[in-house]
Amino acid sequence: MKVETRKMKKVTLIMVPYPALGHVTPMFHLASSFLQLPDCNYTFAPVLLLPHFLHRQISATATNDVDPRISLVPVPEEDDGEDEPPPSPADFFAIDKAMEQSSSPAGQMEAVVRDIVACSGDGGCDVCMVVDLLVSSAIGVGRRCGLPVAGFWAVDLLAHQLIAAIPQLVATGLVHPHSGIPIVDVLPHDQPALSTDDLPWLIGSPSARSARFKFWNKTLQRSTTQLQYLLVNSFPDQNVLHHQQKQQQPKILQVGPLMPKHQVHTSNNVTFWEQDPACLHWLDTQKPNSVLYIAFGSWVSPIGEPKVQALATTLEALHVPFVWVLGPAWRQGLPCGYEKRLSASQRGMVVSWAPQMKVLGHVAVGCFLTHCGWNSMVEAVRCRKPMLCYPIAGDQFANCARIVEEWRVGVRLSGFGRVDLEEGMKSVLGDGEMSGKLERLCEVSLGDEARVRASDNLSAFVDLVFN
Ligand SMILES: O=c1ccn([C@@H]2O[C@H](COP(=O)(O)OP(=O)(O)O[C@H]3O[C@H](CO)[C@@H](O)[C@H](O)[C@H]3O)[C@@H](O)[C@H]2O)c(=O)[nH]1
């Protein structure tokens, strides 16, 4: 009998995530999805390009458990060679500036990409770049190196729709053409209903808002003129087709929600900071469904001392068992002696950084007070935990609308007073239907059928690019 051997073609995938945890995580998951494509004629070698400061940080974090098939390659910083490494860029605009510099023709990224291409060429490999849209300047690096480049949208398609609608919002007079400031209150979007306050560039002072609006205009311009394909980390959504007809370029391929099938029990998640496992032991001592888990992600600015103080006081007054992720910059709002009292009463835990997936997957956790970052909400759905939503910035308002109005698996809090929290917890824990909705949502979005659909879309992308 003749045994047919399939000739596998090698593909190096140069992936450029935006250097923030909420973006690096889904890029890792995307790399894993490529590695797991079934019946594929290609073997993939994903290479994640990380600014040096981030590469250093990830390498130094002991709890990281990176798939050895995924390489992490540092891109040197402009000032490398000095004795002291330059400080990490501190905010959105500083990161944007650093990434623009790094991927400009005079920057360091192009040399790194050319090196990888040269090494791959020796092995007869194809090379393709996948670039997070928030680092749209890196598209130019790929083009200058003659590589096919695809975009990656790390969050919900809905947030992309809001950005892609900018020209239309301006043309119809709904937002100011230069600042992006809304001129009306309601957006022509009904599923879910959104207000102009939900627009993702409305963060911070008026000048920060118009700078972000400018950032999105630049991103949109590059993506519509330079990209053929955009891989989107979204839930299955009927709106895609409708959206697709209106916006031909780039072609949208939905490949999410990206999350390994067995993530709850493995630590296959990359983290930038050491996770504190003590909260898991404490959770083991708590009753099922009794604990409130509170975390506001990795990237939003502190909500301010009065709000931290209000939440801390309410939690103490309500005697709710809780795990609260609170970094050093947020702790200043804690009332005097709070942590000491907490440790004496054993009623809750404040930790600097938690193993979030394991916490959410714990049977003692009843609900999740979240800022509605995209990764956090996908993880909550994966662990079937209802949400108390407190969106703070960017896409979080649109994400919150999805959770509260469309999926109905959470409620929005307007503050952290006693009534807000008591009513909120009663609504999500006392709603007999919410657990059924979460179960269905999890099955529809992360079950086998959804995974097959996402993987088919990824295969279609591979065929379009390499055949
Ligand atoms: O103690 C913690 C707290 C969080 N996490 C993880 O950190 C990630 C947080 O991601 P996300 O929920 O998306 O929040 P941010 O880090 O704030 O993400 C930014 O990036 C996201 C993706 O673009 C956006 O949706 C958010 O609005 C934006 O704030 C998740 O994977 C969590 O599991 C931990 O592991 N331990």
Ligand as a Chemical Component Dictionary entry (heavy atoms), coordinates in Angstrom:
data_LIG
# 
_chem_comp.id                   LIG 
_chem_comp.type                 NON-POLYMER 
_chem_comp.pdbx_formal_charge   0 
_chem_comp.three_letter_code    LIG 
# 
loop_
_chem_comp_atom.comp_id 
_chem_comp_atom.atom_id 
_chem_comp_atom.alt_atom_id 
_chem_comp_atom.type_symbol 
_chem_comp_atom.charge 
_chem_comp_atom.model_Cartn_x 
_chem_comp_atom.model_Cartn_y 
_chem_comp_atom.model_Cartn_z 
_chem_comp_atom.pdbx_ordinal 
LIG O1  O1  O 0 -5.230  40.593 38.697 1  
LIG C1  C1  C 0 -5.373  40.444 37.488 2  
LIG C2  C2  C 0 -6.133  41.338 36.688 3  
LIG C3  C3  C 0 -6.227  41.082 35.350 4  
LIG N1  N1  N 0 -5.606  40.004 34.803 5  
LIG C4  C4  C 0 -5.670  39.757 33.353 6  
LIG O2  O2  O 0 -5.434  40.963 32.680 7  
LIG C5  C5  C 0 -6.174  41.000 31.478 8  
LIG C6  C6  C 0 -6.914  42.306 31.440 9  
LIG O3  O3  O 0 -7.371  42.523 30.148 10 
LIG P1  P1  P 0 -8.660  43.413 29.860 11 
LIG O4  O4  O 0 -9.789  42.932 30.648 12 
LIG O5  O5  O 0 -8.873  43.427 28.383 13 
LIG O6  O6  O 0 -8.313  44.826 30.456 14 
LIG P2  P2  P 0 -7.101  45.858 30.201 15 
LIG O7  O7  O 0 -5.836  45.251 30.575 16 
LIG O8  O8  O 0 -7.484  47.094 30.915 17 
LIG O9  O9  O 0 -7.165  46.043 28.629 18 
LIG C7  C7  C 0 -7.073  47.123 27.751 19 
LIG O10 O10 O 0 -7.088  46.456 26.494 20 
LIG C8  C8  C 0 -8.282  45.751 26.200 21 
LIG C9  C9  C 0 -8.073  45.080 24.867 22 
LIG O11 O11 O 0 -7.849  46.062 23.889 23 
LIG C10 C10 C 0 -9.475  46.688 26.179 24 
LIG O12 O12 O 0 -10.683 45.976 25.961 25 
LIG C11 C11 C 0 -9.557  47.427 27.506 26 
LIG O13 O13 O 0 -10.600 48.378 27.463 27 
LIG C12 C12 C 0 -8.223  48.125 27.792 28 
LIG O14 O14 O 0 -8.263  48.759 29.064 29 
LIG C13 C13 C 0 -7.105  39.793 31.491 30 
LIG O15 O15 O 0 -6.624  38.807 30.620 31 
LIG C14 C14 C 0 -7.034  39.309 32.933 32 
LIG O16 O16 O 0 -7.152  37.901 33.072 33 
LIG C15 C15 C 0 -4.876  39.136 35.573 34 
LIG O17 O17 O 0 -4.338  38.144 35.087 35 
LIG N2  N2  N 0 -4.784  39.383 36.912 36 
# 
loop_
_chem_comp_bond.comp_id 
_chem_comp_bond.atom_id_1 
_chem_comp_bond.atom_id_2 
_chem_comp_bond.value_order 
_chem_comp_bond.pdbx_ordinal 
LIG O1  C1  DOUB 1  
LIG C1  C2  SING 2  
LIG C1  N2  SING 3  
LIG C2  C3  DOUB 4  
LIG C3  N1  SING 5  
LIG N1  C4  SING 6  
LIG N1  C15 SING 7  
LIG C4  O2  SING 8  
LIG C4  C14 SING 9  
LIG O2  C5  SING 10 
LIG C5  C6  SING 11 
LIG C5  C13 SING 12 
LIG C6  O3  SING 13 
LIG O3  P1  SING 14 
LIG P1  O4  DOUB 15 
LIG P1  O5  SING 16 
LIG P1  O6  SING 17 
LIG O6  P2  SING 18 
LIG P2  O7  DOUB 19 
LIG P2  O8  SING 20 
LIG P2  O9  SING 21 
LIG O9  C7  SING 22 
LIG C7  O10 SING 23 
LIG C7  C12 SING 24 
LIG O10 C8  SING 25 
LIG C8  C9  SING 26 
LIG C8  C10 SING 27 
LIG C9  O11 SING 28 
LIG C10 O12 SING 29 
LIG C10 C11 SING 30 
LIG C11 O13 SING 31 
LIG C11 C12 SING 32 
LIG C12 O14 SING 33 
LIG C13 O15 SING 34 
LIG C13 C14 SING 35 
LIG C14 O16 SING 36 
LIG C15 O17 DOUB 37 
LIG C15 N2  SING 38 
# 
